Each structure stands twice: as C-alpha cells, then as structure tokens.
Amino acid sequence: MIMKTEQILARIKIKEDEISILKNKLLSNNLKSSSGYIYIPEIKKEVEIEVHDKNKSYDDLKNIYGDNFESSLLTKQECAIILKNKEISNILKMDGSSSNDDFFIQQFDEENKKEGYVAVFFVNGGRSGFYSRRISKYAYDFRGVRFCRKKISGRKK
C-alpha cells in the first residue's frame, strides 16, 4: 500500500504532537515538587503552581501575610522570563490557557507605587500582560496570589 504525501505528513504531525505532550509531562514531573512549587532554573526560584487566595484584595493579603509579603511575589522581569518558556508558562497557566488565574506581582512603576497602586499579571483573551495601576482595596474572583522563593535544597547526609 502506497501512502500519499499528505497522509504521511498528517501521521508525522500526530506523532510530533504526541511527543510534545510526553515531553511536557516529563518536564512537569521533573520540575514539580511535592510542596506545590515548581523550580524555574531561568530565575533560580521556586514558584507556586496554583494561584490561591482569589477574591482577596491586595490589602486583605497584606493583613494575612504581613506588610512585607510583596517581596515574595514575582517581578515583572521574572514573569517575562517565564513567558518565554512555553512548557513552564503552560504549567503555570500564564500562557493564555486560563483567564481565571491573574495574580499580584511586585510593583514595577515607582510613580504608581508612590500613589498606592499595586501591580498584577493578567491573561485575557489569549494574551497576557501587566498592569501597574490597580487599586489595592478591590478583590476579584479571577485574581489571587502566587508566591515564589529561593530553591530549598535537600538536607545533606
């Protein structure tokens, strides 16, 4: 039986898609820790996989986690680096696959910080970006917090 070129190309595409899915699963399993964090080598930090404390304002989060909680948030630059890695941004749902996982980040605009505004990472309609003029007292069910930390290494024996 002789296959047409289109049929061969279609089968190759199917196999490539299957390989891509397996690669993502392998990467995901290798990077995820049992603590709910994923290690991102490009920024040398572990980042929470899930956005949590949704429907809480920045002010609420400050009351829960303390005045200095912003230092445990991702920066705009770190988010931009993560977005360049398709596999990791997919795992973290920063790739447009979810419009229900916006999160607060460190304020990157000094003027807006002085005026009391807070910054967020958002995904909407398949695109993502940053806002630096959000009012800290408002809460939304699609926005929460995602913490990051320096990698916790295993204990020495």
DATA-V442405 format. One record per residue. N is the residue number from 1. RES is the residue in one small letter. PHI is phi in whole degrees, -180 to 180 (* if undefined). PSI is psi in degrees with one decimal (NA if undefined). Layout:
N,RES,PHI,PSI
N,RES,PHI,PSI
This chain:
1,m,*,126.2
2,i,-101,127.3
3,m,-92,146.9
4,k,-77,154.8
5,t,-55,-42.2
6,e,-62,-39.6
7,q,-66,-41.6
8,i,-64,-45.7
9,l,-63,-38.0
10,a,-65,-41.5
11,r,-67,-38.9
12,i,-62,-43.7
13,k,-61,-42.8
14,i,-60,-46.4
15,k,-65,-39.7
16,e,-62,-41.4
17,d,-63,-41.4
18,e,-63,-42.1
19,i,-63,-42.4
20,s,-61,-42.7
21,i,-62,-44.5
22,l,-65,-39.7
23,k,-61,-43.8
24,n,-63,-40.9
25,k,-64,-42.6
26,l,-64,-47.2
27,l,-60,-46.1
28,s,-59,-46.0
29,n,-66,-35.5
30,n,-74,-31.5
31,l,-93,-28.7
32,k,-74,140.3
33,s,-107,166.6
34,s,-72,-8.8
35,s,-88,1.7
36,g,89,9.8
37,y,-111,157.9
38,i,-125,134.4
39,y,-84,130.6
40,i,-116,101.2
41,p,-59,-33.2
42,e,-63,-28.4
43,i,-112,-1.0
44,k,56,41.9
45,k,-142,158.1
46,e,-96,138.9
47,v,-126,137.7
48,e,-61,136.5
49,i,-73,-43.5
50,e,-101,142.9
51,v,-82,132.9
52,h,-133,-178.7
53,d,53,42.5
54,k,-70,156.7
55,n,66,26.4
56,k,-121,137.7
57,s,-77,167.4
58,y,-58,-41.3
59,d,-62,-40.7
60,d,-61,-45.4
61,l,-64,-36.7
62,k,-63,-39.7
63,n,-68,-35.5
64,i,-75,-49.0
65,y,-102,-5.9
66,g,102,160.0
67,d,-59,-27.4
68,n,-98,16.7
69,f,-64,-24.6
70,e,-59,-28.8
71,s,-67,-15.4
72,s,-95,6.7
73,l,-96,158.6
74,l,-68,153.6
75,t,-93,166.3
76,k,-59,-42.0
77,q,-64,-41.5
78,e,-65,-40.6
79,c,-62,-41.8
80,a,-62,-38.5
81,i,-66,-44.0
82,i,-61,-41.3
83,l,-62,-25.6
84,k,-74,-20.6
85,n,-98,100.7
86,k,-59,-39.9
87,e,-65,-47.2
88,i,-71,-41.1
89,s,-64,-28.9
90,n,-69,-45.2
91,i,-59,-39.6
92,l,-87,1.5
93,k,58,35.1
94,m,-98,3.8
95,d,-96,6.0
96,g,99,-1.0
97,s,-76,-11.8
98,s,-142,134.6
99,s,-108,19.9
100,n,-123,23.1
101,d,-137,41.2
102,d,-69,154.5
103,f,-151,156.2
104,f,-73,145.1
105,i,-129,172.4
106,q,-65,138.2
107,q,-64,128.9
108,f,-108,-6.3
109,d,-112,111.0
110,e,-62,-40.0
111,e,-62,-45.2
112,n,-66,-34.5
113,k,-63,-43.2
114,k,-62,-31.8
115,e,-85,-1.2
116,g,90,9.0
117,y,-80,155.5
118,v,-117,164.2
119,a,-113,150.0
120,v,-139,155.4
121,f,-101,135.0
122,f,-133,156.1
123,v,-129,129.9
124,n,-152,124.5
125,g,60,35.6
126,g,81,0.9
127,r,-118,159.1
128,s,-132,163.0
129,g,-176,-164.2
130,f,-133,140.7
131,y,-120,141.4
132,s,-121,7.4
133,r,-123,54.8
134,r,-100,142.0
135,i,-82,131.0
136,s,-70,-17.6
137,k,-89,-8.1
138,y,-92,140.3
139,a,-121,146.9
140,y,-137,149.7
141,d,-74,-9.9
142,f,-102,-1.0
143,r,-123,136.9
144,g,-147,-142.8
145,v,-134,149.1
146,r,-139,114.5
147,f,-88,158.7
148,c,-133,161.5
149,r,-156,161.1
150,k,-63,148.8
151,k,-61,133.5
152,i,-93,113.4
153,s,-85,157.2
154,g,-67,160.0
155,r,-71,145.7
156,k,-79,144.7
157,k,-95,NA
